[in-house]
Amino acid sequence: MKHRFLSTMSSDPRFDTIKRERVSDRIAQNLLKLIASGELAPGERLPGERQLADMMGVSRVSVRAALQELKAQGFLSAVQGGGTRVVSAAGELIGKHLGRLVQAEERNLLDLIEIRSNLEVWAAKLAASNADEAQVAEIERILVMMGDDMRPKRLKAEDDLAFHMAIAKASGSAVYLHLMSALTSILEEQLTDTRLLRYNTPEQDAKFLEQHWAIFKAIEGKDPEAAGEAIAEHLDSVQACYNQEEAYLKVPA
């Protein structure tokens, strides 16, 4: 009778068999947690296989298998010349399609700026609350670089994007950071259009730099409301320029 009871319990569906995990699976899970938390940011290059193996106390073979698994899932990609970086494959596709929409219709560009404004106000407030000393220093470093008269003008859009991505990282929101990463290509196009083609006079450069410093000062001062207001003012001024230009183009000759 006792034997029959044990036989019945051995097939009870409430109790799942515990699967033995491979070391590579645990490594992949740990790396994925770092990506999901934003500690490994989109575009960030990972340490080499040997270094990862040493730091995590595992074999290089297990690390290689974990990296291959995450590449297959679209979280990582190979870097030309060797190495691995964090990437969002879906994000790159989204950016590509958005780029076509913006190029096809000016109104879509205005929509993008307005959407950016709402999102970045929220992110700037978070950054003012969450940014650590290293993140504040990184934002300041980018600003100093942006204000360097010897800096090539062709890098203005790239520097501007780096500033906004630094705020995204300082916000502490992994979701927002990955969203911004997904929009990187279209944001770079929009910033290139703004900073290099439309509004590229010394006076306009000085105005943009002043607005960026105001955003930074609010984040440095741990003032969320001031940070939100500063970045809203900056993006509102960009949008106003586009709106003014659009209205001018609609005036009959």
Secondary structure, DSSP 8 states (H G I E B T S, - for coil): -HHHHHHHHTT-TTS-------HHHHHHHHHHHHHHHTSS-TT-B---HHHHHHHHTS-HHHHHHHHHHHHHTTSEEE-TTS-EEE--HHHHHHHHHHHHHHHH-HHHHHHHHHHHHHHHHHHHHHHHHH--HHHHHHHHHHHHHHT-TTS-GGGHHHHHHHHHHHHHHHHT-HHHHHHHHHTHHHHHHHHHIIIIIIS-SHHHHHHHHHHHHHHHHHHHTT-HHHHHHHHHHHHHHHHHHHHHHHHHHHS--
